[in-house]
Amino acid sequence: MSVLLDVKNLRVDLPTERGLLHAVRGIDFQVRRGEMLCLVGESGCGKSMTSLALMGLLPRKAQRSAEHIRFDGVDLQHLPEREMNALRGARMAMIFQEPMTSLNPSYTLGDQLCEALRAHRPATAAQARERAVYLLERAGVPQAADRLRQYPHQLSGGLRQRVMIAMALMCGPDLIIADEPTTALDVTIQAQILRLIRELQREFGTAVVFITHDLGVVARIADRVAVMYAGEIVETAPVAELFAHPSHPYTRGLLSCIPVRGKTLPGSRLQSIPGVVPSLIGPVSGCAFANRCTEVREACAQTPPQVWLDAQHAVRCVAAQPSHLEAAA
């Protein structure tokens, strides 16, 4: 599969009263066509800022820089606003965490769905309505044609999120960014939405950047995983490889916090990662995870290098060793 999105050395800085907050600190990643990349990490690690930086939706005072942010060969950094507006919604779409604040309460669902198509495609009102009904049905919304006359407040949280998924697919985008789209839903609805996103992604061949803090979700839907900590990507690997051979201490810590059926006893205390995330205001040096790491050493005072364990598995840690070197040893 060819590369659709190529991000190199992306940084996002936010001015605060205490100094410059380095929300995203030089991350690199790629997304291939038709691939599901999960961006995972604790709250506050920079996942949502990354998604907003890709879509050009950062707060006004935020400062974005990168060597390049190439979408299908076009560097998004240098696009005029008019061209970026034409790209958003048409070829790049986003599913937000809380659909009630993303859907306009003053307009019917039909108006909002049809507007998304007619703003970017030469479609008549009847054609837009027909596609809206089709996608709502594919998204599992019952009585889809009747829903077009309803307003967002008349739907449950799960149905609103299904409408957001249908809206993201209206123009047949090449890339969808889903920013924790199941966090506000209960467990049973969450499972349905996850299954739906995976099915639609495979049906339409859309690449998806799925942002979450839940490794259980990652295990179910991801093709590849990028683990973020303190504004950096510390490990990237195919999903099966990451769960079988986690190489960064932070990744191993996250996995150890998940209860395992048959191993975690009922009523037992779940494991946690000790310590707190360091402040990202002002200069940041060395490994950001060093103050919480059980494998810390003197070399951690320096910026850790990125080590490729194999062709698809990279980790940013001084303790990591490429597998072929380990085999030679």
N, C-alpha and C positions, 0 to 999 in steps of 0.2 A: 504493500500500500504506500502511495506517495504521501509526503508530508503536506498537510493542509495549513497548520499553524506552527510557526517556528519563533520561539521567544528566546532572546539572548540578552543576559545581564539586565533584566528588568528591575528597576528601582522605583519605589514610591516613598516620598518624604512628605510629612505633614508638619507645618509650623505650629508650635504650641507655646504657651507662656513660659514653659521651662526649657525650651529649646526645640531643635528639629527632631521629630519622631521618625525613625527609619522603619516604616511599616513593612516594606518589602525590600530585601537587601541582595540584589544581584542574582536573581533566579534564572535558570535556563530550563526549558522543556520544549518538547515537540508533541503535536497531536496529528496522527495520521488520519486519512479519510476513513470514515466508518468506524473509528475507534472510540472506545469509552475509557477516558483517562480520569481517574479519581484523584482529587487533590484533598489530602486528609491531614488533620492536625488539630491541636487544642484550639479553643476559642481565643481569638486575639493573635493568632500566628501569622496573619496576613492573607488568608485564603480569599476572603471577600474583596479586599483591596486589589488583589491580583485580577479577579474577575472584572471589577469596575475599571481597572486600568486597560484591560483588553478591549472593553466596549467603549472606552472614552467617556465614562460616566463618573469620573472621580469628582470629589468636592472641588469647588472653585480654587481654593488655595493650595490644593495638593500639587506636588511637583513630580511628574513622571519623566523618567529617562530610560533609555535602553540602547544597546548596540543596534538591535532591530526587533521589530514585532511584525513579522511577515505573515500575512494571511493570503494564501494562494499566490505567493510571490510579490504581493504589494505590501510595502512597509506602512503600517497604520499610523506611525508617528508623524508622517509628513503629509497625510491626507487633509485637504481642506475640509471644513466642517460640512459643507454641502455634500461632498462625496462620502464622508463618514456617515451622514444621515441616510444616504441612499444604501449604504452597506448594512447598517443596523436594521434588523427586521427582515431584510430581503435575504441576505446570505449569512448573517450572524444574528442569532436571537438569544434571549435570556429568559430563564424561568426564575423568578425571585422567591425568596423564602416565605413571605407572607402574602398570599394572593389578595387579601382584603385591602391591603394598602397599595397594591399594584394595579388593580382594576379600578376604573373610574366609577364611583358610586352614582354619578349623575347620568350615565348613559347605559342603555341596554347592552346585554352581552352581544347581541347581533350587530349593533352599531360598532362596537369595539373590535369584534372579529373581522367584520367586513372592511373596516377602515384599514386594518393592517395589510390586507391584500391589495386594496385599490390604491393605496399610497405608493405601492412599489410595482404593481403589475397592471397591464391594460385589460382590466376585467370589468364587466358590467355588474350592476347591483345584483342581478339574478345569479350570475356566475359566482360572485363572492358569497352569496347566501348559500348556494349549493355546496361550495367547498366547506363553508363553516359547518353546515349540518353534517357533512361526511366526516370531518375531522372530530367533531364532538361525539359522533357515534363511535369512531375508532378509539376515542379516548374514554369510552365507557360511560358517557353521559346519557341517561335514559330520556326519552321524549325530546330528542335533540332539537327538532324544529320548533317546538313550543318554548324551549329554553331561550331562544333568540330574543323573545319579547320580555324576558325577565331581567332584573337588576342584580348586581353582585350580592346584595344583602339577602336576597331571597334563596340563596344556595347555601349548602353546608360547606365547611372548610374543604372537605375532600373533593366536592364537585367544583368548587372555585379553582382548586389546583388543577383539576382536569381541564377546565376551560383555559387556564394559563398555558398548559401543554399544547392544547389545540391551537391557541393563538400563536405560539412559538413556531408551529409547523405550517401556518397558513401560506407562507411564501416558499416553502420547501427549502429551508436554509441548509447550507453546508455544515454549519457549526452551531451547536446549542450549548450555552453555558447555564448550568443548573446550580444555583447557589442555595444549598441546603433546602431543597424544595419539599422535604417531608418532615422537617423538624417540628412544625406546628401541628402535625396530624397525629391521631392516635395510632397504636401499633398495627391494628388490622387494616386501616386505610393506608398506612405507610407501606405495608407489604404490597397492596394492590397498585399503588402509584409506582413503586419501584419496578414491579413486573411490567407495568404499562410502558414506562420509559424505555426499558430494555427492549421490549417487543417492537415499539415504534422506531427506535433507533436502528434496529436490524432491518425492519421493513423499508424504511426510507433511506437507509445508508448514510445517516447523518452522523458526523463526529460529535461527541459530547464531552465536555469538561464538567464532571460532576463533583461538586464541592460538598464535603461532609466531615464531621468529626467522629462518625460511627464506623468502626472497622467491620462490624457485622454487615453493614450496608455494602461496604467495599467488597467483601468476600462474595457477595451475591451478584454484583453487576459489573465489576471492573474488568477491563482487559489489562491495563497497566495502572500502577499506583505511584504517585509522587507524595512523599511525606514531608510536611512543612513544620518547621519549628523556628520561632523567633524571627520570622521574615525570610527564612532561607529554606530551600529544598535540601533535606539532609539525606534522602534516599529515594531512588527511583528504580522500579523493577516490574516485570510482569506479575500479575496478582498471585499466581500460584508460587512463583519463586519468592516473593516477599513473605508470604505466610510460612513457607517451608524453611527459608533461610534468611530471616531478618538479620541484617548486619550492623545497623546503627543502634547504639544503646537506647536511644529514644524510641525507635521502632519496636525493639524488644520490650521496652517498658509499656508501650501502648497495648501490645498483644497480651502481656501478662495481666493486664487489668480486666480482660474479657473473661467472664465466667464460662467454663467448659462443661458441657453436659457429661455426667458420669465421673468427673474429676473434682469439680467444685461442690463441696458439701453444702446442703441446705443450711442456712443460718450462719455460715462461715464468713469471715471478714474478707472482702475483696481486696486485692493488692492495689497499690497506688504508687505513683511516681513521687518521691519526696521532693521538697523544695518548691520554689516558685520560678516562673519565667523571669529572666532579667529585664530590666528597663531597656527599651530601645531608643531612649532619648539621649542625644549626644553621641560621642564616639563609642563604637562597639568593637572590641578586639578579642581575638582568640575564639575558642569554641563557646557558643552561647549556652550549650547544654552542660558545660563543665561543672557548674555548681550543683547539678543534680545527678551527675553521672557516677556510677559505682566503679568505672574503669578509668577515671581521670588520671592523667600523668603530666609530667612537665611540658611535654610537647603540645598539650592542649592550650597553653598560653598563646600559641601562635594560631593564625588562621588555618583551619584544617584543609588539606587538599581534597579534591574530588578523586576518588579511586574507582576505576572500573573493574569490578570483579569478573565480569564477562561482557559480552557484546551488548547486553541489555540491562545489566544490573550495576548501578553506580551508587556510591555512598560517600558522604563527606565526613570522614573520621580518620584520625591518625592511626587508630588501631586496626583499620581494615586492610586486608591483604588480598591482591588478586588471586583467584583460584588457581591459575596456572603456576603462580609462584609457590603457593602452598603445596601443590602436587610435586613440584620440583624439590622442595625441601623434604 
